[in-house]
Amino acid sequence: MIDPLVSLAFSVQSNKGVYALLLGSGVSSSAQIPTGWDIVLDLIRKLAILEGEDCEPDPAAWYNDKSGEYPDYSKLLSQVVYSAPERRELLRSYFEPTEEEREEGLKLSTEAHQAIADLVASGYIRVIITTNFDRLLENALGSRGTAPIVINTEEAATGVLPLITHSTECIIVKVNGDYLDPQTKNTADELKHYPEPIKRLLDRIFDEFGLIVCGWSGDSDIALRASLEKCSNHRFTTYWMDIREPTENINNIIKLRRGKFIHIQNADRFFGELAEKVFALEEYSKPHPLSVKALVAQVKKYLVDESYEIRLHDLMNQEFERFSAELSDDEKFPVKDISRDKFEEEFRRQLELYESITEPILSMMITGCYWGKKSHNYIWIKYLEKLVNYHRRQYYPKSHTKIRHISEEYDINSKEALLRLKLYPALLLLYGGGIASIAAGKYDFLSNLAAKKISYNDNEIHSLLMNLGKLDVINSDLQKQLSGQDDSCIWLSDHLLTILKKQFSESIYFDTNLERYFDRLEYLMILIRYNTLKNNIKIKNELKCTRFFEYWDPENSEKIEIIEDIKSEVLREGKNWPPVQSGLFEGSTKAVIHAGDLVMDLINRMVESGEKF
């Protein structure tokens, strides 16, 4: 039989944002945070001491005898201290840790709060209802860069309904208030009724969301229990977690909602295991190596027989549609303002997710460019062009025909950096296809890329090859930040090589040195761009972010070998040199030699001037 926790993890992972949490005091118990009733009893004990009396064993009964009324949280606070600021300071001592408590790990966010914050940050949880007064959950969310919308009063609940949308990052409904709110609900009478805006909000949540209940007894919160009981729709399962067996009241709610009860040891362990399982499933849901191998096998089969060309086209089209749909998911790839301290974490998360999503189609493209014929090139170029055009039109205003040039001074602008990153999958395909074609001795792919013009805003701009470079995707200064080195901006070049080594080992299985093909591609693209642009500044920027020229040394034979090889090949083979024969450099060997000489001259002048690579 499947463990109910495993079923819950599957439900949460496969239904992102569908489950809401209902949390009680049990979630904060390991932090030794007092409940509202604990505070009432503690205040009564202090009053008894000041009056020289013993209120034990029943402080509430003692207070009732002395005052003639049952203890009420709000009334008792107003009697002990008169002003709101004084009440806030009094309550701080119950909820905020002293230095000594902090050292002991008390009154701080627990493992449960941290795990919940991770699930929220990843978009799995967007709505949380809690009876707790503390702010441990808000603190944990803040540490993940999430600022929740907190609903703790009638006024805050008014008009909040439209906020529960797919764009909502997270809302916390504190049905009993906040510890800094003197109107916090605590007594039996107070917990019998909620204001109408709160009731409507709860009704909608219980109707539209699945529910994970933890640390809540369901006994004293009468109005909250009534809201659960009256909900007639149960679109998603209710999972009820507790360290004890469910009471009759709880059993009734579970039956009404057709829910599942799960016995747990404590909230910390439960949420820790849930988050671990959800993220394990997320990792497993990335393209499986077998599925990629199956796609590669299909491509190889369709390449060898012309009668399969339609099937090859249909296969690419099917995979590209799936691929494009994932890339267009704004929840997975949000473009937003992010604080400087959280930016790199989000940037790397999106980068890795792009790589995961691109893996199948990249393997197909590598296979096609290596094993395919010249007649197949239009297929690979077609989808690369679609990808570049789609993202430029979708994410850049029509008034900007191209991205701000990469040589401009970079200031961490998270929106711009994440917009640039949307072209990363296209860069992966360019490098994968380019290296595969070079490894196979076929240059038509690069020639077609160089000849293919991108139409944007009804204007013709640079060729596909000219308009997609590393610096269009990640700015040089950001590359320095990612590498942790102020004088190096080849982070993306090194990273691409690492990613592509894995892809080539799974797609083509050749044993030759991929680094040489990688460096040859980068040098050829520099020559092609120099031959076309005749722009020293742009080529200097290209050189600085290329691993081949990172630490240029004319005495280093390994670094100049490719340059010398290409030059000698051109001189030896002339117009029969494959890149020229394919149409690169306008079919002119003189253009290749001239571009190579100019690039070498530029490098030497940069070295002489002490300009760092």
DOFINU-568925 format. One line per 10 residues: number of its first residue (from 1); their letters; for each residue x, y, z of C-alpha. Coordinates in pm, whole numbers. Example, Ala and Ser with C-alpha at 12.3 -4.5 7.8 and 13.67 -1.06 7.14 Angstrom:
BEGIN
1> AS> 1230:-450:780 | 1367:-106:714 $
***
This chain:
BEGIN
1> MIDPLVSLAF> 0:0:0 | 129:347:-89 | 227:567:207 | -30:852:237 | 258:1099:262 | 382:979:-77 | 33:1031:-223 | 27:1380:-76 | 368:1460:-226 | 244:1347:-569 $
11> SVQSNKGVYA> -69:1562:-531 | 126:1873:-431 | 396:1833:-697 | 155:1762:-983 | -98:2030:-881 | 120:2334:-828 | -49:2606:-622 | -367:2403:-571 | -316:2311:-204 | -367:2553:84 $
21> LLLGSGVSSS> -230:2503:435 | -430:2527:757 | -183:2556:1044 | -240:2551:1418 | -22:2597:1724 | 140:2256:1676 | 349:2399:1393 | 513:2651:1628 | 530:2432:1938 | 894:2327:1890 $
31> AQIPTGWDIV> 988:2698:1890 | 824:2721:2234 | 591:2998:2123 | 299:3039:2367 | -61:3020:2250 | -300:3306:2321 | -444:3107:2612 | -93:3046:2750 | -43:3423:2757 | -375:3476:2935 $
41> LDLIRKLAIL> -283:3223:3205 | 65:3370:3244 | -76:3722:3290 | -325:3593:3549 | -43:3425:3742 | 151:3754:3744 | -157:3941:3868 | -204:3685:4146 | 158:3723:4255 | 119:4103:4271 $
51> EGEDCEPDPA> -188:4058:4488 | -8:3811:4710 | -236:3521:4621 | -199:3173:4477 | -411:3121:4163 | -320:2758:4110 | -432:2503:4012 | -685:2690:3795 | -574:3048:3711 | -885:3107:3494 $
61> AWYNDKSGEY> -1122:3011:3777 | -928:3232:4020 | -961:3528:3781 | -1332:3458:3736 | -1385:3464:4113 | -1190:3791:4150 | -1335:3984:3855 | -1674:3825:3810 | -1605:3740:3443 | -1423:3472:3250 $
71> PDYSKLLSQV> -1078:3585:3127 | -1085:3751:2784 | -757:3805:2597 | -833:4157:2472 | -996:4281:2797 | -719:4138:3012 | -452:4309:2802 | -631:4644:2819 | -659:4613:3197 | -294:4522:3249 $
81> VYSAPERREL> -154:4803:3029 | -354:5095:2895 | -196:5214:2571 | -145:5027:2242 | 234:5082:2239 | 257:4939:2591 | 54:4635:2488 | 279:4574:2187 | 591:4585:2404 | 435:4351:2659 $
91> LRSYFEPTEE> 350:4097:2389 | 691:4114:2224 | 841:3935:2524 | 618:3634:2456 | 685:3610:2083 | 1024:3762:2011 | 1343:3594:2137 | 1589:3744:2378 | 1958:3708:2293 | 1975:3408:2526 $
101> EREEGLKLST> 1670:3246:2365 | 1810:3313:2020 | 2131:3134:2112 | 1923:2838:2231 | 1721:2841:1907 | 1395:2935:2080 | 1116:3150:1932 | 1276:3121:1589 | 1134:2974:1269 | 1130:2597:1294 $
111> EAHQAIADLV> 1215:2328:1040 | 845:2321:954 | 838:2695:881 | 1153:2669:668 | 1016:2375:467 | 688:2560:410 | 885:2866:295 | 1070:2648:41 | 741:2514:-95 | 603:2868:-120 $
121> ASGYIRVIIT> 917:2998:-291 | 886:2720:-551 | 519:2800:-617 | 370:2483:-466 | 187:2664:-185 | 21:3005:-232 | -243:3021:43 | -192:2964:415 | -453:2988:690 | -324:2995:1046 $
131> TNFDRLLENA> -467:3033:1394 | -124:3131:1526 | -39:3481:1648 | 337:3455:1586 | 532:3576:1282 | 765:3280:1244 | 619:3190:906 | 654:3546:777 | 1018:3546:895 | 1090:3218:716 $
141> LGSRGTAPIV> 929:3345:395 | 1127:3667:419 | 1450:3466:431 | 1350:3319:91 | 1279:3662:-57 | 900:3621:-36 | 685:3901:104 | 341:3750:173 | 13:3939:177 | -104:3907:538 $
151> INTEEAATGV> -478:3916:615 | -527:3956:991 | -819:4199:1021 | -1165:4251:877 | -1039:4555:685 | -753:4357:530 | -992:4082:419 | -1224:4328:245 | -1150:4323:-126 | -883:4052:-101 $
161> LPLITHSTEC> -1078:3794:-304 | -943:3905:-644 | -591:3858:-507 | -621:3480:-502 | -508:3435:-859 | -228:3254:-1036 | -17:3568:-1003 | -48:3578:-625 | 282:3478:-468 | 145:3397:-123 $
171> IIVKVNGDYL> -125:3512:118 | -143:3430:488 | -484:3450:652 | -438:3491:1028 | -794:3417:1134 | -730:3490:1501 | -516:3796:1441 | -153:3882:1502 | 24:3912:1836 | 67:4284:1777 $
181> DPQTKNTADE> -305:4323:1715 | -496:4388:2040 | -812:4246:1878 | -664:3896:1865 | -929:3631:1921 | -883:3389:2206 | -1190:3322:2418 | -1463:3074:2331 | -1711:3352:2255 | -1463:3534:2031 $
191> LKHYPEPIKR> -1391:3218:1835 | -1757:3149:1759 | -1790:3413:1488 | -1578:3576:1217 | -1655:3903:1037 | -1828:3856:701 | -1519:3942:486 | -1316:3675:670 | -1597:3422:635 | -1629:3486:260 $
201> LLDRIFDEFG> -1255:3456:216 | -1244:3123:402 | -1545:2993:209 | -1370:3060:-119 | -1043:2899:-7 | -1213:2586:127 | -1418:2562:-193 | -1139:2611:-448 | -829:2462:-288 | -714:2126:-162 $
211> LIVCGWSGDS> -626:2140:207 | -333:2029:420 | -414:2062:791 | -139:2038:1050 | -103:2127:1418 | -468:2230:1458 | -694:2051:1706 | -1018:2192:1562 | -1177:2206:1907 | -1181:2569:2020 $
221> DIALRASLEK> -1189:2748:1682 | -1565:2707:1640 | -1611:2949:1348 | -1322:2800:1155 | -1457:2451:1205 | -1802:2566:1091 | -1654:2708:768 | -1492:2375:694 | -1805:2178:768 | -2036:2384:549 $
231> CSNHRFTTYW> -1821:2360:234 | -2000:2127:-7 | -1745:2118:-291 | -1435:1904:-256 | -1243:1941:-581 | -918:1830:-421 | -832:1603:-131 | -805:1719:231 | -505:1575:418 | -520:1600:797 $
241> MDIREPTENI> -197:1560:997 | -180:1519:1375 | 38:1359:1640 | -277:1225:1809 | -568:1025:1684 | -848:1246:1547 | -1127:1354:1779 | -1492:1307:1690 | -1511:1665:1559 | -1210:1611:1336 $
251> NNIIKLRRGK> -1335:1275:1213 | -1660:1440:1109 | -1477:1707:908 | -1253:1447:742 | -1558:1242:641 | -1743:1547:512 | -1447:1650:297 | -1368:1291:199 | -1022:1349:338 | -727:1142:456 $
261> FIHIQNADRF> -582:1132:807 | -206:1089:843 | -49:1022:1182 | 279:1216:1219 | 552:1241:1483 | 566:1621:1471 | 517:1913:1233 | 889:1968:1174 | 948:1615:1051 | 627:1608:846 $
271> FGELAEKVFA> 689:1929:651 | 1058:1846:611 | 972:1507:456 | 694:1654:243 | 922:1921:94 | 1195:1663:36 | 957:1431:-152 | 801:1712:-356 | 1141:1839:-471 | 1256:1482:-542 $
281> LEEYSKPHPL> 953:1437:-769 | 1027:1773:-932 | 1379:1660:-1006 | 1257:1327:-1140 | 1001:1505:-1361 | 1281:1660:-1561 | 1335:1487:-1895 | 1444:1130:-1824 | 1760:1009:-2001 | 1566:720:-2155 $
291> SVKALVAQVK> 1313:956:-2312 | 1596:1163:-2461 | 1766:848:-2591 | 1439:740:-2749 | 1406:1074:-2928 | 1766:1052:-3051 | 1704:698:-3181 | 1395:818:-3370 | 1584:1108:-3528 | 1861:872:-3645 $
301> KYLVDESYEI> 1605:636:-3795 | 1426:915:-3982 | 1751:1068:-4114 | 1867:762:-4308 | 1557:730:-4525 | 1411:1018:-4727 | 1066:863:-4700 | 1076:948:-4330 | 1127:1322:-4382 | 765:1406:-4301 $
311> RLHDLMNQEF> 787:1198:-3984 | 1108:1377:-3889 | 940:1713:-3942 | 635:1606:-3740 | 853:1476:-3457 | 1048:1803:-3439 | 727:2004:-3459 | 566:1803:-3178 | 870:1836:-2953 | 911:2204:-3035 $
321> ERFSAELSDD> 548:2280:-2943 | 598:2111:-2605 | 928:2290:-2564 | 781:2633:-2652 | 487:2586:-2415 | 724:2522:-2124 | 945:2817:-2213 | 640:3044:-2221 | 535:2953:-1865 | 569:3284:-1679 $
331> EKFPVKDISR> 529:3108:-1344 | 840:2900:-1413 | 1031:3190:-1567 | 909:3513:-1404 | 1064:3842:-1512 | 1051:4065:-1206 | 1245:4296:-979 | 1454:4092:-736 | 1665:4219:-450 | 2040:4206:-514 $
341> DKFEEEFRRQ> 2098:3941:-245 | 1834:3708:-397 | 1903:3774:-764 | 2182:3522:-827 | 1986:3237:-669 | 1683:3305:-892 | 1904:3356:-1199 | 2076:3022:-1151 | 1742:2850:-1087 | 1603:2972:-1418 $
351> LELYESITEP> 1928:2889:-1600 | 1916:2526:-1479 | 1547:2494:-1562 | 1609:2622:-1917 | 1880:2357:-1955 | 1647:2083:-1833 | 1365:2184:-2067 | 1601:2225:-2365 | 1771:1889:-2318 | 1547:1676:-2546 $
361> ILSMMITGCY> 1536:1914:-2843 | 1908:1994:-2805 | 1992:1622:-2828 | 1774:1594:-3137 | 1946:1893:-3298 | 2296:1765:-3221 | 2203:1429:-3373 | 2046:1589:-3679 | 2335:1827:-3750 | 2593:1546:-3710 $
371> WGKKSHNYIW> 2420:1265:-3900 | 2187:1460:-4127 | 2225:1575:-4485 | 2245:1925:-4626 | 1877:1897:-4718 | 1788:1859:-4350 | 1941:2191:-4244 | 1622:2384:-4305 | 1454:2184:-4026 | 1709:2278:-3758 $
381> IKYLEKLVNY> 1734:2639:-3875 | 1356:2676:-3891 | 1311:2594:-3524 | 1609:2795:-3409 | 1473:3095:-3600 | 1127:3041:-3449 | 1274:3035:-3101 | 1473:3356:-3144 | 1191:3543:-3315 | 926:3430:-3070 $
391> HRRQYYPKSH> 1114:3546:-2763 | 1227:3873:-2913 | 874:3963:-3019 | 716:3836:-2699 | 944:3998:-2446 | 1087:4313:-2603 | 887:4629:-2680 | 833:4707:-3048 | 1016:5035:-3004 | 1339:4840:-2940 $
401> TKIRHISEEY> 1458:4657:-3250 | 1735:4490:-3052 | 1863:4445:-2702 | 2080:4715:-2546 | 2430:4636:-2660 | 2635:4422:-2431 | 2923:4671:-2406 | 2710:4915:-2207 | 2783:4944:-1837 | 2587:4679:-1647 $
411> DINSKEALLR> 2398:4751:-1330 | 2216:4450:-1185 | 1875:4500:-1333 | 1700:4174:-1260 | 1427:4226:-1519 | 1671:4295:-1801 | 1898:4007:-1698 | 1607:3761:-1689 | 1479:3890:-2025 | 1820:3829:-2180 $
421> LKLYPALLLL> 1827:3481:-2030 | 1515:3388:-2229 | 1746:3356:-2533 | 1963:3098:-2354 | 1786:2792:-2505 | 1847:2934:-2853 | 2218:2980:-2770 | 2236:2617:-2652 | 2085:2502:-2982 | 2321:2723:-3182 $
431> YGGGIASIAA> 2629:2585:-3007 | 2504:2226:-3010 | 2418:2233:-3379 | 2730:2430:-3471 | 2972:2196:-3292 | 2796:1887:-3429 | 2821:2014:-3786 | 3190:2102:-3744 | 3263:1761:-3590 | 3098:1600:-3893 $
441> GKYDFLSNLA> 3294:1823:-4133 | 2973:1992:-4254 | 2959:2371:-4256 | 2633:2423:-4440 | 2451:2460:-4107 | 2668:2760:-4011 | 2650:2900:-4363 | 2270:2883:-4359 | 2264:3048:-4017 | 2485:3329:-4143 $
451> AKKISYNDNE> 2262:3378:-4447 | 1932:3358:-4257 | 1792:3703:-4180 | 1566:3770:-3884 | 1273:3998:-3955 | 1176:4195:-3645 | 937:4490:-3631 | 910:4464:-4009 | 1279:4555:-4033 | 1557:4325:-4149 $
461> IHSLLMNLGK> 1838:4303:-3896 | 2150:4091:-3867 | 2162:3727:-3967 | 2061:3459:-3720 | 2426:3376:-3655 | 2522:3741:-3608 | 2232:3824:-3379 | 2274:3550:-3120 | 2588:3555:-2909 | 2684:3483:-2549 $
471> LDVINSDLQK> 2681:3850:-2457 | 2326:3884:-2584 | 2230:3627:-2321 | 2447:3707:-2018 | 2625:4040:-1982 | 3001:4027:-1926 | 2980:4191:-1583 | 2718:3940:-1473 | 2946:3662:-1594 | 3215:3802:-1368 $
481> QLSGQDDSCI> 2974:3795:-1077 | 2873:3435:-1150 | 3236:3325:-1173 | 3339:3520:-863 | 3633:3668:-1055 | 3650:4039:-1131 | 3890:3992:-1423 | 3716:3701:-1601 | 3400:3703:-1809 | 3415:3357:-1968 $
491> WLSDHLLTIL> 3176:3196:-1721 | 2914:3124:-1988 | 3169:2983:-2229 | 3295:2736:-1968 | 2941:2655:-1861 | 2827:2587:-2218 | 3120:2350:-2268 | 3026:2155:-1953 | 2661:2123:-2057 | 2745:2026:-2414 $
501> KKQFSESIYF> 2997:1759:-2313 | 2713:1574:-2142 | 2477:1621:-2437 | 2732:1502:-2695 | 2826:1197:-2490 | 2458:1093:-2489 | 2375:1189:-2850 | 2677:1108:-3066 | 2914:905:-2844 | 3233:1009:-3022 $
511> DTNLERYFDR> 3556:1009:-2825 | 3728:1305:-2988 | 3812:1617:-2790 | 3496:1828:-2778 | 3695:2125:-2650 | 3873:2157:-2985 | 3544:2166:-3176 | 3407:2414:-2923 | 3708:2645:-2961 | 3701:2608:-3340 $
521> LEYLMILIRY> 3335:2711:-3347 | 3398:3017:-3130 | 3696:3126:-3340 | 3504:3076:-3667 | 3212:3280:-3536 | 3451:3561:-3442 | 3599:3555:-3794 | 3252:3553:-3951 | 3135:3839:-3733 | 3451:4042:-3792 $
531> NTLKNNIKIK> 3423:3986:-4167 | 3064:4114:-4152 | 3074:4387:-3886 | 3428:4531:-3924 | 3381:4661:-3568 | 3681:4639:-3332 | 3484:4726:-3017 | 3227:4452:-3067 | 3492:4194:-3156 | 3700:4293:-2850 $
541> NELKCTRFFE> 3397:4229:-2632 | 3345:3894:-2805 | 3708:3796:-2748 | 3696:3885:-2380 | 3411:3643:-2313 | 3560:3355:-2514 | 3742:3081:-2326 | 3979:3031:-2617 | 4131:3376:-2562 | 4090:3401:-2184 $
551> YWDPENSEKI> 4461:3401:-2103 | 4614:3473:-2439 | 4979:3383:-2476 | 5136:3381:-2823 | 5391:3129:-2693 | 5114:2886:-2594 | 5100:2643:-2886 | 4769:2499:-2777 | 4598:2836:-2805 | 4739:2932:-3143 $
561> EIIEDIKSEV> 4712:2584:-3295 | 4351:2627:-3410 | 4430:2964:-3567 | 4728:2819:-3750 | 4531:2509:-3853 | 4252:2715:-4005 | 4498:2943:-4187 | 4697:2651:-4328 | 4375:2470:-4429 | 4257:2774:-4623 $
571> LREGKNWPPV> 4594:2817:-4798 | 4612:2446:-4880 | 4253:2383:-4993 | 4160:2724:-5129 | 3801:2740:-5251 | 3761:2372:-5161 | 3794:2454:-4791 | 3453:2336:-4654 | 3346:2660:-4480 | 3421:2865:-4794 $
581> QSGLFEGSTK> 3266:2599:-5015 | 2950:2614:-4805 | 2921:2989:-4871 | 3075:3137:-4556 | 3291:3450:-4604 | 3104:3511:-4929 | 3290:3211:-5070 | 3621:3402:-5058 | 3943:3256:-4912 | 4092:3606:-4912 $
591> AVIHAGDLVM> 3814:3720:-4678 | 3903:3441:-4433 | 4275:3523:-4434 | 4204:3896:-4408 | 3963:3852:-4114 | 4214:3622:-3938 | 4496:3873:-3982 | 4282:4159:-3854 | 4171:3959:-3548 | 4531:3861:-3467 $
601> DLINRMVESG> 4638:4223:-3509 | 4359:4328:-3270 | 4470:4064:-3016 | 4833:4175:-3033 | 4740:4540:-2986 | 4525:4450:-2687 | 4813:4250:-2536 | 5063:4533:-2595 | 4832:4788:-2433 | 4794:4566:-2127 $
611> EKF> 4422:4525:-2183 | 4309:4224:-1985 | 4122:3935:-2131 $
***
